Amino acid sequence: MDVRDFDFDLPPELIAQEPPLLRGGSRLLRLDRTTGSIEHRRILDLPDLLMPGDLLVVNDTRVFPARLIGRRDPSGGVVECLLVARLSGSEDGSEEEWDALVHPGQKLKPGARVVFEGGERLHGEIIDRRFHGRRAIRLWTEGGGRVEDVVDAIGHVPLPPYIKREDRPADRDRYQTVFARQRGSVAAPTAGLHLTDQLVTELDARGIELARVTLHVGYGTFQPVRVSRVEDHRIEPERLVISEEAAAAIGRAQRDGRRVIAVGTTTTRTLESVAASHDGQVVAGSGAADLFIYPGFRFRVIRGLLTNFHLPQSSLLMLVAAFAGRDHALSAYRAAVAAGYRFYSYGDAMLIL
């Protein structure tokens, strides 16, 4: 399967640079994956578009401010570091090692030292070169404080690269879902950004159940597909946790024949990854998800998907095409472009049923 089969034309002005003025103010394109029919609605219509008994599953991961801005020590040159995955850490939390994207990478060789400041100070040392420009970096604090706390204090929200502006304090709230509990993501599970506490209350009143799972979104969500054949692409592992409560709710819905509807591609990969290893069942526990879903995949759990609009030729678009059908998905994307929908993380939503 050719990666170019998942291309579409997107005017740059449709890439959302800001969230909606109010959370819950997004447009919603409803796609029937059987017929390909399309409706143009609002996210506030969601309770009317679902059925009593449906189970909505959300990702409760919390984005942390993983982008650090600092300087080389002692030369003073500007350094930018995106923390990608924690490798290890001391018992008291005062020292950690991370897999990171570092700029300027060519100048930061093993042994290079950096300092990140913003009221508090964090020290770093490059300890290893890794693939695709990545580095292993050791971080430590002054005075024995926790690295995690200093990162939260001085770090920047890691907005996606297609948002062409610096992060602002408001992004600490808007680039976070109302379900966010478990710290660990470098990117938001963006479908969840559309939901509000009021909308959740309305869904509950309609008889629509809610369950929470955790997938800590890593850099792989931005990772370009660098191969020409879809089948050759690989997804970086991301940490997942499913509670006993969530597994029980999903199991009941499956046994009752009720629809399980995933809020986002991250939730989809969480559920389908676990089910692929447990004969179609979602069981409680923790692990890693590296499942790459593309057309031809057999879905065992989800029967509906709420998602944002994704990049051309991206693994996320391939997942949507696997669920909706490639022709239906691309037709819906063309309709969204024609209707002026806002795309990507801060953009509008699609409901596929």
Protein Blocks (a to p, Z undefined) as FASTA:
>chain_A
ZZklmgccddfklpcfbdcfbghiaccddddfknopacdddfklmmmmpcehiacdddfb
dcddfbccddddfkopacddddfbdfbdcfkopaccdddddddfklmcghiacdddehia
cddddfbdceehiacdddddehhiafklmmmmmmccdddfklccdddfklmmmmccfkbm
bgcifbdcfklmmpcfklmmmmmmnopacddddddddfklmmccfbfblklpccdddddd
ddfklmmmmmmmmmnopacddedjklmmmmmmmmmmngoiacedddddfbdcdehiacfk
bgcdcdddddehiaklmmmmmmnopklmmmmmmmmmmnopaehjllccdddZZ
